[in-house]
Amino acid sequence: MRMHPKLILFAALSASSILSGCKRAHQMAHHVTSSEPDYTSQLQADVTPGKLDGMKYPDFTDIQPQVASLYDMRDFDAIWVKNGKPTAQASAMLSEFSNAIKRGLRPEDYDASKWQERVANLKSPEGAASFDVALTVNAMRFVSDLHMGRANPAHFTFGIKGYDDRKIDAAAILNNQVVDASDVTKALDSVEPQALQYGQLKTVLAHYLDLEPQDHSTPLPEIDAKAKTVPLTAGYPAMQSLQQKLALLGDLSTGGDPNASADINTVTDALKHFQHRHGIAEDGKLGHDVVVALNTPITARVTQIADSMERWRWLNDNYQNASIMVNLPEFQLRAFEGTGADHHEVFRMNVVDGASSDDTHHTPMIADQMKYLVFRPYWNVPPSIAKKEIIPHMQKQPGYLEAKNYETVDLKGQPASPDMNRIAQGTVMVRQKAGNSNSLGLVKFMFPNQFNVYLHDTNEKALFTRTRRDYSHGCVRVQDPPKLADWVLRDNPKWDADTIAEAMANGDDNKSVSLPKPIPVVIFYSTAWSDDGEIHFFKDMYGYDADLEKTLDGGRPYPQKPMKAVTEKDA
């Protein structure tokens, strides 16, 4: 039977009316079946503009679509209010906001001090709606901040591959995992990085928050940075304060009595242990660096831990389980195998980082894939280094290039005359020949990136014996290149310790060897690192912690554009 066109149109309009009236029908049913007030109009009025007065950061236009989406999922009913009171989940979220510092976040960024007044205003429809939307906005921010951090690493001119993949659907997470959760804390735990180091930092953070109110020690007398270190003696005038600090921080055992005295040998050993945990030469002597570290407030250590946790949030799962991780302030490289709970260290070695004295040499944070090695590499001197360092030597010392095993080539790699004007212009390149005197040593490990930073051998082996090792132009020099090469090539049957040694000593110059599969590498920056059950603190040598804190102090919306231009490093 053929339906008349008017009947078809009537049927279509009827279906449309039924669909568009679903929400209206729900709202009518809400009044019939529930004693709860209908806050729909107030909620819509608060959600639609993307701005809610009374919050520390009232503008939420960046997440307004997600906020609206969550309320759509809930038919624009109140999410966090029931019977004129906060739901159990709402109360749990308010507790999380107040204790945000325990997760390395700032409570006031989530209106921690404002909720008591908002709860008092729940009796009015406007107050209830305002409370509900404010909680939703802050909960979305909280979930996102826990998962991917607050500040964008690109702002600091870092190269974190996969960071944009960290973005999450906060509306879906709240709807499916939090709003009706029996354990909100557990749900939020699952949003955080699952890396072992992150969890250890979180545990240490709780401990240091407990230590804050216990620190009653008097600061130790300052020692001039140019003064020599002096042995610790029983006559040291600040001995009691020194013992109190060492006992509080766990370096000195006092049998539970923080005021108990210990003999000089015991205190000296405790001081050495403290030095070990703070990247200071372990000589048991008093000097400028150790006194500064001892006088650093617990609150500053809390900030260091929180800043380190923030950077872990920038890494996707692949890089949280990286095979190679360099921690710049610690001057250490660690190699790992396994993933998740089985992600474990297999060896470590000392490294040399970019010099802190010149900000153009600061090694940036990088997360990328190592793809190949180069045995007996040339060093193609970057034009900026050639102009700043090579040309002045050429002007003062005829024959400098030959003496240092350099040659000059054109942009195609063909021999060219050593014309200083063309070198300064960048049309002629300075290249160091392969061999033992090459600044890159006999092998380099490549993970191509915008900074031209990589791992490499060096002809300056003595630097690895120093406690502080920031001397390079920006690349990372490794202490035991043959061991690292053997490990990254372990799945290639053509390579073993002997063939690697031969390639480094007598092989072809500038020979590239591809890895069987790319290896995740992270050049990290953490001035707080948990190691073997102990927390270690290091100097903020590049000021990256200070940059992060300044950015966070500026509040939302956090800047996205790079704060400085990319500078090519190399060697």
VOGU-3710 file (C-alpha; in Angstrom, 3 decimals, decimal comma):
1> mrmhpklilf> 0,000/0,000/0,000  1,361/3,418/-0,971  1,221/6,098/1,750  -0,037/9,530/0,854  2,744/12,211/0,835  0,931/14,240/3,495  0,855/11,189/5,758  4,599/10,662/5,221  5,267/14,265/6,169  3,015/13,968/9,221
11> aalsassils> 4,832/10,811/10,330  8,235/12,441/9,920  7,191/15,508/11,880  5,714/13,316/14,602  8,960/11,337/14,893  10,945/14,568/15,074  8,657/15,898/17,772  9,057/12,712/19,777  12,862/12,871/19,552  13,115/16,581/20,367
21> gckrahqmah> 10,708/16,102/23,212  12,715/13,328/24,875  14,544/15,706/27,196  11,344/17,635/27,908  9,590/14,346/28,681  12,446/13,364/30,968  12,236/16,681/32,773  8,445/16,298/33,191  8,972/12,781/34,498  11,642/14,114/36,834
31> hvtssepdyt> 9,028/16,266/38,593  6,620/13,341/38,858  9,058/10,657/40,034  11,619/12,653/42,034  11,458/14,960/44,985  14,656/16,617/43,744  14,301/20,183/42,452  14,749/20,676/38,721  17,905/22,758/38,245  17,947/22,463/34,435
41> sqlqadvtpg> 17,452/26,125/33,583  19,964/27,300/36,191  22,524/24,697/35,085  22,146/25,663/31,440  22,525/29,320/32,322  25,789/28,597/34,150  27,218/26,169/31,589  26,432/27,919/28,309  28,600/31,073/28,652  31,765/29,167/29,604
51> kldgmkypdf> 32,329/31,538/32,479  31,260/31,235/36,108  31,916/34,081/38,497  33,241/33,174/41,913  35,836/30,650/40,772  39,550/31,468/40,981  39,679/30,888/37,242  36,122/31,724/36,082  36,752/31,365/32,333  36,296/27,746/31,258
61> tdiqpqvasl> 35,649/28,288/27,555  38,485/25,880/26,737  36,536/22,981/28,270  32,975/24,316/27,928  32,054/21,733/25,240  33,155/18,924/27,582  31,224/20,422/30,494  28,103/20,703/28,333  28,667/17,142/27,095  28,735/15,765/30,639
71> ydmrdfdaiw> 25,497/17,512/31,533  23,946/16,237/28,311  24,886/12,711/29,381  23,062/13,412/32,635  20,029/15,122/30,990  21,108/18,393/32,621  20,301/17,099/36,078  22,468/18,133/39,012  25,469/15,798/39,120  26,878/16,468/42,577
81> vkngkptaqa> 23,829/17,521/44,630  21,177/15,272/46,163  18,578/16,137/48,775  20,095/19,578/49,083  23,487/18,165/50,044  26,694/17,205/48,250  26,732/13,589/47,122  29,297/11,230/48,611  31,306/11,562/45,399  31,120/15,358/45,600
91> samlsefsna> 32,425/15,284/49,161  35,245/13,000/48,041  36,155/15,412/45,245  36,154/18,358/47,664  38,532/16,413/49,874  40,740/15,733/46,855  40,822/19,439/46,033  41,817/20,324/49,595  44,570/17,703/49,535  45,705/18,348/45,960
101> ikrglrpedy> 49,253/18,971/47,162  49,481/15,258/48,023  49,251/14,626/44,285  51,704/17,412/43,478  48,995/19,947/42,551  47,933/23,259/44,105  44,699/23,199/46,170  43,689/26,774/45,348  43,788/25,992/41,633  40,606/24,016/42,384
111> daskwqerva> 38,961/26,586/44,680  39,863/24,665/47,837  38,971/27,565/50,159  35,654/28,383/48,449  33,664/25,165/48,862  32,447/25,688/52,411  30,611/28,855/51,388  29,191/27,172/48,291  27,875/24,257/50,359  26,148/26,744/52,656
121> nlkspegaas> 24,275/28,136/49,630  22,942/24,808/48,339  19,398/25,523/49,531  18,725/27,966/46,704  18,410/26,689/43,111  20,974/29,238/41,954  23,405/28,242/44,695  22,975/24,541/43,974  23,506/25,025/40,239  26,546/27,233/40,794
131> fdvaltvnam> 28,041/24,635/43,177  27,364/21,842/40,711  28,889/23,549/37,681  31,873/24,853/39,651  32,561/21,327/40,903  32,247/19,902/37,399  34,656/22,452/35,947  37,193/21,949/38,729  36,855/18,169/38,554  37,548/18,231/34,809
141> rfvsdlhmgr> 40,574/20,417/35,357  41,760/18,172/38,174  41,457/14,999/36,087  43,198/16,585/33,099  45,966/18,089/35,265  46,610/14,727/36,929  46,818/12,962/33,594  48,755/15,299/31,275  49,945/18,103/33,522  49,053/21,755/33,579
151> anpahftfgi> 51,799/23,450/31,580  52,503/22,470/27,975  56,125/21,274/27,586  56,294/23,072/24,223  56,165/26,354/26,161  59,567/25,509/27,645  60,968/24,647/24,191  61,100/20,949/25,002  60,528/18,181/22,475  58,127/15,660/24,031
161> kgyddrkida> 56,831/13,404/21,283  53,346/12,048/21,961  52,346/14,804/24,393  49,272/15,774/22,378  48,152/12,142/22,577  47,836/12,592/26,351  44,596/14,544/25,932  41,645/12,734/27,458  37,864/12,906/27,377  37,405/14,299/30,874
171> aailnnqvvd> 33,610/14,278/30,516  33,582/10,524/29,809  35,991/9,819/32,661  33,896/11,729/35,159  30,673/10,174/33,871  31,944/6,598/33,774  34,530/6,457/36,561  33,925/9,215/39,116  30,366/10,546/39,418  28,956/7,215/40,591
181> asdvtkalds> 32,190/5,728/41,948  32,267/3,839/45,215  35,919/4,885/45,591  36,699/8,265/44,020  40,313/8,239/45,193  40,953/4,925/43,442  39,328/6,264/40,272  41,605/9,316/40,309  44,654/7,141/40,991  43,999/5,362/37,698
191> vepqalqygq> 44,189/8,657/35,800  47,699/9,474/37,035  50,903/8,188/35,386  51,458/4,559/36,300  55,252/4,774/36,088  57,048/3,303/39,089  59,114/6,465/39,607  55,987/8,638/39,680  54,452/6,435/42,358  57,633/6,557/44,420
201> lktvlahyld> 57,767/10,353/44,172  54,156/10,508/45,303  55,003/8,403/48,366  58,029/10,568/49,169  55,907/13,693/48,743  53,538/12,509/51,476  56,528/11,920/53,757  57,962/15,388/53,167  54,568/16,979/53,758  54,600/15,224/57,144
211> lepqdhstpl> 58,103/16,570/57,810  57,166/20,216/57,178  55,690/20,950/60,627  58,506/18,999/62,338  61,362/21,154/61,032  62,364/23,369/63,959  66,123/23,379/63,354  68,113/26,588/63,150  69,797/27,335/59,787  73,494/26,486/59,702
221> peidakaktv> 76,037/29,317/59,338  76,647/30,100/55,677  79,988/29,308/54,034  81,309/31,416/51,161  81,193/29,709/47,767  84,913/30,406/47,256  85,967/29,053/50,656  87,556/25,624/50,971  85,632/22,791/52,575  86,564/22,054/56,181
231> pltagypamq> 86,463/18,777/58,131  83,610/18,344/60,571  84,824/18,471/64,170  83,185/18,064/67,567  83,719/21,788/68,120  81,501/22,830/65,208  79,299/25,566/66,770  76,113/24,468/64,969  76,543/20,752/65,743  73,165/20,421/67,468
241> slqqklallg> 71,312/22,008/64,572  73,270/19,873/62,081  72,324/16,695/63,937  68,681/17,751/64,117  68,586/18,319/60,357  70,308/15,045/59,533  68,018/13,156/61,913  64,868/14,787/60,528  65,840/13,925/56,967  66,699/10,320/57,847
251> dlstggdpna> 70,459/10,477/57,305  71,284/10,173/61,017  69,767/7,505/63,234  69,050/8,772/66,754  66,954/5,910/68,066  63,788/7,955/67,865  65,091/10,866/69,909  65,717/13,842/67,550  67,686/15,635/70,281  70,046/12,746/71,062
261> sadintvtda> 73,758/13,401/70,530  75,966/11,212/68,343  79,745/10,861/68,177  81,663/12,763/65,509  82,311/9,699/63,342  78,618/8,861/63,251  77,689/12,426/62,336  80,385/12,508/59,649  79,034/9,303/58,112  75,534/10,771/58,223
271> lkhfqhrhgi> 76,804/13,905/56,464  78,391/11,732/53,754  75,077/9,972/53,295  73,332/13,341/52,957  75,927/14,414/50,381  75,330/11,193/48,462  71,612/11,957/48,263  72,208/15,518/47,057  74,790/15,042/44,316  77,631/16,502/46,395
281> aedgklghdv> 81,133/15,056/46,726  80,961/12,531/49,592  83,845/13,784/51,715  82,056/14,386/55,017  83,287/17,990/55,012  81,429/21,256/55,411  81,377/23,570/52,402  79,136/25,995/50,598  77,134/23,436/48,613  76,366/21,092/51,504
291> vvalntpita> 75,342/23,948/53,828  73,020/25,378/51,156  71,463/21,929/50,704  71,068/21,447/54,479  69,448/24,876/54,846  67,005/24,320/51,996  63,491/24,434/53,512  61,312/21,332/53,425  58,754/23,389/51,475  61,309/23,843/48,696
301> rvtqiadsme> 61,873/20,083/48,577  58,101/19,585/48,300  58,106/21,903/45,280  60,961/19,970/43,679  59,034/16,720/44,040  55,849/18,295/42,661  57,715/19,757/39,670  59,234/16,359/38,916  55,786/14,721/39,068  54,439/17,362/36,681
311> rwrwlndnyq> 57,007/16,396/34,047  56,126/12,709/34,341  52,575/13,657/33,320  53,913/14,916/29,989  55,077/11,432/28,973  52,808/8,941/27,235  52,886/5,297/28,288  55,611/4,442/25,773  57,985/6,996/27,280  56,991/6,342/30,876
321> nasimvnlpe> 58,413/2,891/30,155  61,358/4,172/28,105  64,301/1,884/27,420  66,783/4,695/28,011  66,288/7,556/30,449  68,810/10,280/31,163  68,174/12,444/34,226  70,059/15,645/33,484  70,416/17,148/37,006  71,669/13,776/38,257
331> fqlrafegtg> 74,134/13,268/35,370  72,943/9,671/35,046  71,749/7,422/32,228  69,646/4,378/33,084  68,778/1,523/30,753  65,532/-0,374/31,342  63,819/-3,500/30,145  60,201/-4,584/30,492  57,028/-2,519/30,780  54,548/-1,631/33,491
341> adhhevfrmn> 55,245/-3,363/36,790  58,081/-5,290/35,090  59,886/-2,112/33,948  63,253/-2,521/35,653  66,733/-1,046/35,464  69,470/-3,197/33,933  72,405/-0,793/34,185  73,340/2,852/34,586  76,275/5,087/33,741  77,509/8,621/34,253
351> vvdgassddt> 76,871/11,265/31,607  78,038/14,788/30,791  75,270/17,334/30,033  75,149/20,722/28,373  76,938/23,502/30,213  74,720/25,434/32,623  76,889/28,546/32,302  75,530/29,287/28,790  71,790/28,983/28,251  72,339/28,180/24,559
361> hhtpmiadqm> 74,034/24,972/25,735  71,299/23,825/28,116  70,188/20,317/27,195  66,411/20,307/26,657  63,929/17,674/27,735  63,296/15,266/24,846  61,164/12,158/24,377  61,833/10,460/21,049  62,900/7,251/19,315  66,522/6,127/18,870
371> kylvfrpywn> 66,755/4,800/15,328  70,415/4,263/14,480  74,054/4,477/15,567  77,023/5,960/13,760  80,434/4,377/14,320  83,534/6,549/13,926  81,404/9,646/13,240  82,475/12,933/11,781  81,620/15,961/13,860  79,955/18,541/11,651
381> vppsiakkei> 80,532/21,651/13,729  77,318/23,731/13,896  77,795/27,158/12,263  77,080/28,944/15,554  79,883/27,021/17,307  82,251/27,466/14,361  81,687/31,217/14,385  81,902/31,584/18,158  84,699/29,135/18,970  86,566/27,856/15,903
391> iphmqkqpgy> 87,180/31,090/13,978  88,794/32,906/16,969  91,270/30,014/17,288  91,964/30,133/13,537  92,722/33,850/13,812  95,141/33,374/16,710  96,781/30,107/15,665  97,665/29,321/12,035  97,311/25,623/11,414  94,684/25,246/14,197
401> leaknyetvd> 92,300/23,211/12,037  94,911/20,634/11,073  96,245/20,424/14,639  92,757/19,594/15,938  91,992/17,151/13,104  89,462/19,477/11,437  88,804/19,886/7,734  86,528/22,208/5,772  83,865/21,071/3,308  81,100/22,658/1,268
411> lkgqpaspdm> 77,417/22,011/1,895  77,651/18,854/-0,226  80,490/17,460/1,892  83,168/18,110/-0,713  86,568/19,588/0,299  86,633/23,388/0,430  89,210/26,031/1,331  89,141/27,237/4,977  87,797/30,709/4,202  86,816/32,276/7,558
421> nriaqgtvmv> 84,284/34,612/5,957  82,479/31,705/4,303  82,670/29,696/7,531  81,041/32,622/9,369  78,356/32,806/6,673  77,702/29,073/6,929  78,518/28,300/3,282  81,623/26,366/4,278  81,409/23,838/7,096  84,066/22,824/9,587
431> rqkagnsnsl> 84,173/19,057/10,085  86,261/17,070/12,530  87,634/13,843/11,094  86,831/10,487/12,645  89,146/9,008/15,249  90,143/9,052/18,894  90,571/12,818/18,970  87,063/13,460/17,609  84,834/15,354/20,054  82,097/12,764/19,492
441> glvkfmfpnq> 84,436/9,888/20,244  83,948/6,690/18,273  80,157/6,277/18,258  77,008/8,364/18,497  73,430/7,258/19,197  70,825/9,038/17,109  67,212/9,925/17,906  66,612/12,709/15,330  65,070/15,835/16,873  64,758/19,548/16,280
451> fnvylhdtne> 67,594/20,360/18,699  70,210/18,115/17,064  70,819/16,527/20,481  72,042/12,948/20,739  74,104/10,607/22,932  77,749/10,107/22,063  81,194/8,980/23,124  83,823/11,619/23,959  87,553/12,162/23,881  87,408/13,823/27,330
461> kalftrtrrd> 87,045/10,787/29,591  88,282/12,536/32,745  85,082/14,551/33,032  83,161/11,446/34,146  85,039/11,327/37,430  83,702/14,725/38,500  80,649/15,063/40,717  79,129/17,839/38,631  79,285/17,193/34,896  77,726/19,991/32,833
471> yshgcvrvqd> 80,344/20,778/30,173  78,982/19,950/26,699  77,454/22,149/24,004  74,105/20,463/24,689  74,454/16,834/23,666  74,825/14,045/26,228  78,172/12,288/26,509  78,048/8,735/27,858  80,685/7,060/30,016  80,603/3,552/28,529
481> ppkladwvlr> 79,640/3,752/24,830  80,637/0,144/23,951  78,313/-1,201/26,652  75,445/0,998/25,497  76,047/0,075/21,847  76,107/-3,639/22,705  72,829/-3,286/24,571  70,901/-1,327/21,919  72,123/-3,767/19,236  71,442/-6,900/21,321
491> dnpkwdadti> 68,650/-8,056/18,981  70,892/-7,814/15,907  72,858/-11,088/15,530  75,507/-9,355/13,408  76,694/-7,316/16,369  78,340/-8,249/19,645  81,012/-6,765/21,923  83,838/-7,858/19,595  82,335/-6,553/16,344  81,444/-3,275/18,072
501> aeamangddn> 85,001/-2,879/19,360  86,348/-3,547/15,846  83,933/-1,037/14,287  84,987/1,630/16,770  88,729/0,994/16,412  89,217/0,070/12,747  85,883/0,251/10,954  84,692/2,535/8,191  84,367/6,198/9,055  80,881/7,582/9,619
511> ksvslpkpip> 79,215/4,148/9,323  75,487/4,148/10,161  73,841/1,057/11,643  70,056/0,958/11,942  68,483/-0,550/15,046  66,222/-3,599/14,583  63,431/-1,476/16,039  63,314/2,074/17,423  64,080/2,470/21,128  62,186/5,012/23,272
521> vvifystaws> 64,602/7,549/24,777  63,786/10,221/27,346  66,115/13,074/28,223  64,464/13,995/31,511  64,827/16,782/34,047  64,022/15,811/37,613  65,671/17,525/40,570  64,013/14,915/42,806  64,567/11,216/42,105  63,653/8,190/44,209
531> ddgeihffkd> 66,376/5,561/44,010  66,822/2,340/46,002  64,253/3,460/48,561  65,863/6,878/49,097  65,024/10,315/47,762  67,793/12,231/46,008  67,733/15,975/45,345  69,789/17,902/42,814  70,444/21,502/41,848  68,095/23,229/39,423
541> mygydadlek> 71,139/23,891/37,249  69,239/25,084/34,164  66,479/26,883/36,058  63,850/24,594/34,521  62,111/24,193/37,903  62,045/27,977/38,314  60,600/28,354/34,800  57,879/25,823/35,577  56,944/27,461/38,871  56,780/30,886/37,224
551> tldggrpypq> 54,455/29,516/34,558  52,202/27,832/37,132  52,154/31,023/39,225  50,732/32,828/36,193  47,614/30,672/36,393  45,119/29,557/33,773  45,103/29,620/30,837  48,688/28,377/30,808  50,777/29,591/27,847  51,279/27,334/24,866
561> kpmkavtekd> 53,800/29,222/22,723  57,532/28,528/23,231  59,167/30,942/25,662  62,361/30,924/23,587  63,519/29,861/20,160  64,984/26,438/19,422  68,773/26,509/19,447  70,823/23,811/17,753  73,115/22,068/20,241  75,423/19,318/18,908
571> a> 78,350/17,842/20,890
//
